[in-house]
Amino acid sequence: MREIKYEDIAYSVEKLCIEACCVQTKDIKKAFYEAKAKESSMLGKIILDKLIQNGEIAEQSGIPICQDTGMAVVFLELGQDARIVNGYIEDAVNEGVKNGYINGYLRKSVVAEPLFERKNTNDNTPAIIHTRIVKGDKLKITLAVKGFGSENKSILRMLVPADGLEGVKKVFSEAINLAGPNACPPLVVGVGIGGTIEQAALLAKKAAIREVGSHNSDERYAKLEDELLEIANNSGVGPQGLGGNMTAFAVNIEWFPTHIAGLPVAININCHAARHAQIEL
């Protein structure tokens, strides 16, 4: 059985935090230039230029793309033939987040308790951790930095089967218009359909960090991705909410089997930076 050290996990997560906050992924960089070519509004083009410049400065200077350096959401895919040694895997992740936010001079935005005291933990822990046991002997770590300008505009609806396709489109349209300028468009929108209330939300979160330009492997859902993207870009919200036809870079859908009486739909919204990073140990 292959051994993966606690220390390697902590170090990797630390680096992922800084990378995700400061360096845009290649697909997002490409999406910006494609959006600029498609944007009909001159003001929209200027805004996209400024956002491109902001990303370049962040990467070159090693400073965050946005002042809201978010809450760390970590997806772990742990091979069943791997063994974590020298400590507990979730402790390693949280140590990495702590070190990443302190050593990377990233804003600490997590409060220890959500309703009453709301006292800052001062190290951006704990992270939100989702773990799956998969085949193999490796550990894949995907870290998403989720700012709450966009997270606050995410929604979930428990539809019934009779609501059907049009119901899903209605929920999506409501989410885009509710988000408006507050989620910092152009957006990357994750849509989760099926499962249960928590499964739909998790699917949407995963979809929100899927590569821009990718499509669901089921051609029916791939077609729906294109239709929802058209709805978003016909909303008139535009770059930074100041009008135009590039409200979203992408709409990604993930789905899961569900109950005969249910049709859960979750919309998870990512800002234009869609910040995330990944490593495999």
C-alpha positions in Angstrom: 0.0 0.0 0.0 1.4 3.4 -1.0 1.9 5.9 1.7 1.1 9.6 1.5 2.6 11.8 4.2 0.6 14.3 6.2 3.3 16.9 5.7 3.1 16.6 1.9 -0.6 17.1 2.0 -0.3 20.2 4.2 2.4 21.7 2.0 0.5 21.0 -1.2 -2.7 22.7 0.2 -0.7 25.7 1.3 0.6 26.2 -2.2 -2.8 25.6 -3.7 -4.3 28.3 -1.6 -1.8 30.9 -2.8 -2.0 29.7 -6.4 -5.8 29.7 -6.6 -5.9 33.3 -5.1 -3.3 34.8 -7.4 -3.2 32.8 -10.7 -6.1 32.4 -13.1 -6.4 29.0 -14.8 -5.6 28.7 -18.5 -9.3 28.2 -19.5 -10.3 31.4 -17.7 -7.6 33.4 -19.4 -8.8 32.1 -22.7 -12.4 32.7 -21.9 -11.7 36.4 -21.2 -10.2 37.0 -24.7 -13.0 35.0 -26.4 -15.6 37.1 -24.4 -13.9 40.3 -25.4 -14.3 39.3 -29.1 -18.0 38.5 -28.6 -19.0 41.4 -26.4 -21.1 44.0 -28.3 -20.9 46.7 -25.7 -17.9 49.1 -25.9 -18.1 49.6 -22.1 -18.2 45.8 -21.7 -15.1 45.5 -23.8 -13.3 48.1 -21.6 -14.4 46.3 -18.5 -13.1 43.0 -19.8 -9.8 44.6 -20.6 -9.5 45.9 -17.1 -10.3 42.5 -15.7 -7.7 40.9 -17.9 -5.2 43.5 -16.7 -6.1 42.8 -13.1 -5.4 39.1 -13.6 -2.1 39.8 -15.2 -1.0 42.1 -12.4 -2.1 39.6 -9.7 0.0 36.8 -11.3 3.0 38.9 -12.0 3.1 40.4 -8.5 1.9 37.4 -6.5 -1.0 39.3 -5.0 -4.7 38.2 -4.9 -6.9 38.6 -7.9 -9.6 39.8 -5.5 -9.6 41.2 -1.9 -12.2 38.5 -0.9 -9.9 35.5 -0.8 -12.9 33.4 0.1 -13.5 30.2 2.0 -11.4 27.2 1.1 -13.5 24.4 -0.4 -11.4 21.2 -0.8 -12.3 18.2 -2.9 -10.2 15.1 -2.0 -10.2 12.0 -4.2 -8.3 9.4 -2.1 -7.3 6.2 -3.8 -8.4 3.1 -1.8 -4.9 1.7 -2.1 -3.2 4.7 -0.5 -2.6 5.2 3.2 -2.2 8.6 5.0 0.7 8.5 7.5 1.9 10.8 10.3 -1.5 12.3 10.9 -5.2 12.8 10.1 -6.0 13.9 6.5 -8.4 16.7 7.4 -5.9 18.1 10.0 -3.4 18.2 7.1 -5.8 20.1 4.9 -6.6 22.6 7.6 -2.9 23.1 8.4 -2.3 23.8 4.8 -5.1 26.3 4.6 -3.8 28.0 7.7 -0.3 28.3 6.4 -1.4 29.3 3.0 -3.5 32.2 4.2 -0.9 33.4 6.8 2.2 33.0 4.7 0.5 34.1 1.5 -0.8 37.3 3.2 -4.4 36.4 2.1 -7.4 37.9 3.8 -8.8 35.7 6.6 -12.6 35.6 6.2 -13.9 32.7 8.2 -15.8 33.1 11.5 -15.8 30.4 14.1 -19.6 30.4 14.6 -22.1 31.7 12.1 -24.9 33.4 14.0 -24.0 35.0 17.4 -20.4 35.9 18.1 -19.1 35.6 14.5 -15.5 35.8 15.8 -12.8 35.5 13.1 -10.7 32.4 13.3 -7.7 34.5 12.0 -6.4 31.7 9.8 -9.3 31.1 7.4 -9.9 27.6 8.8 -11.8 25.4 8.9 -12.0 24.5 5.3 -15.0 22.8 3.7 -13.8 19.3 2.9 -15.5 16.8 0.6 -13.8 13.3 0.4 -14.4 10.5 -2.0 -12.7 7.1 -1.9 -11.7 6.2 -5.5 -9.7 3.5 -7.3 -5.9 3.7 -7.3 -3.2 4.8 -4.9 -3.0 8.5 -5.4 -4.6 11.6 -3.8 -6.1 14.3 -6.0 -6.6 17.6 -4.2 -8.8 20.3 -5.8 -9.0 23.5 -3.9 -11.6 26.2 -4.8 -11.5 29.6 -3.2 -15.1 30.7 -2.8 -15.7 34.4 -2.3 -19.2 35.2 -1.0 -20.1 37.9 -3.4 -20.9 35.0 -5.7 -21.6 32.3 -3.1 -24.4 34.5 -1.6 -26.2 34.6 -5.0 -26.3 30.8 -5.3 -29.8 29.2 -4.9 -31.4 25.8 -4.5 -35.0 24.8 -5.4 -36.7 21.5 -4.7 -38.8 21.2 -7.9 -41.2 18.4 -8.7 -41.0 16.3 -11.9 -44.0 18.2 -13.4 -41.8 21.4 -13.4 -39.6 19.7 -15.9 -37.2 21.4 -18.3 -39.0 24.7 -18.2 -38.8 24.7 -14.4 -35.1 24.3 -14.5 -34.7 27.1 -17.0 -36.9 29.3 -14.8 -34.8 28.7 -11.7 -31.6 29.4 -13.6 -33.0 32.6 -15.1 -34.1 33.8 -11.6 -30.6 33.1 -10.3 -28.8 35.1 -13.0 -31.1 38.1 -12.6 -30.9 37.9 -8.8 -27.1 37.8 -9.0 -26.9 40.9 -11.3 -23.7 42.8 -10.8 -23.1 41.5 -7.2 -21.4 38.2 -8.3 -18.9 40.1 -10.5 -19.8 38.8 -14.0 -18.9 37.3 -16.4 -19.7 34.3 -14.4 -19.0 30.6 -14.4 -22.3 28.9 -13.3 -22.5 25.4 -11.9 -25.9 23.6 -12.1 -26.6 20.5 -10.1 -29.7 18.5 -11.0 -31.0 15.4 -9.1 -30.0 13.5 -6.0 -31.2 15.0 -2.8 -31.0 18.5 -1.4 -27.3 18.2 -0.4 -26.3 16.2 -3.4 -27.7 18.8 -5.8 -25.7 21.5 -4.1 -22.5 19.5 -4.1 -23.0 18.7 -7.9 -23.4 22.5 -8.6 -20.3 23.3 -6.6 -18.3 20.8 -8.6 -19.7 22.0 -11.9 -18.8 25.6 -11.0 -15.1 24.7 -11.2 -15.3 22.5 -14.2 -13.1 23.6 -17.1 -14.6 26.4 -19.3 -15.3 24.9 -22.7 -16.0 21.4 -21.5 -19.4 19.8 -21.8 -21.4 17.2 -20.0 -20.8 13.8 -21.6 -24.6 13.3 -22.0 -25.6 15.2 -25.1 -29.0 16.2 -23.7 -27.3 17.9 -20.8 -24.6 19.4 -23.1 -27.4 20.9 -25.2 -29.0 22.3 -22.0 -25.7 23.9 -21.0 -25.7 25.8 -24.3 -29.3 26.8 -23.8 -28.7 28.1 -20.3 -25.6 30.0 -21.4 -27.7 31.7 -24.0 -30.3 32.6 -21.4 -27.5 34.1 -19.2 -26.0 36.1 -22.0 -29.4 37.4 -23.2 -30.2 38.7 -19.7 -28.5 42.0 -20.4 -26.5 41.9 -17.2 -23.2 42.0 -19.0 -19.6 42.4 -17.6 -19.7 43.7 -14.0 -23.4 44.2 -14.4 -23.1 47.3 -16.6 -24.8 45.9 -19.6 -23.7 43.7 -22.6 -24.0 40.2 -23.9 -21.3 38.5 -22.0 -22.8 37.8 -18.6 -21.3 34.3 -18.3 -18.3 32.5 -19.7 -19.9 29.1 -19.2 -22.7 27.1 -17.7 -21.7 23.6 -16.5 -24.2 20.9 -15.5 -23.7 17.8 -13.3 -26.5 15.4 -12.6 -27.3 12.4 -10.4 -30.2 9.9 -10.2 -33.1 11.1 -8.0 -36.4 10.1 -6.4 -39.5 9.5 -8.5 -41.1 12.5 -6.7 -38.2 14.9 -6.9 -36.3 17.3 -9.1 -33.7 19.1 -7.0 -31.9 22.0 -8.8 -29.0 23.9 -7.4 -27.3 26.9 -9.0 -23.8 27.7 -7.7 -22.3 30.9 -9.0 -18.6 31.7 -9.5 -17.3 35.2 -10.3 -15.2 35.9 -13.4 -12.0 34.6 -11.7 -13.5 31.1 -10.8 -10.5 30.5 -8.6 -9.3 27.0 -8.1 -6.1 24.9 -8.3 -5.4 21.2 -8.4 -2.6 18.7 -7.6 -2.2 14.9 -7.5 0.1 13.3 -5.0 
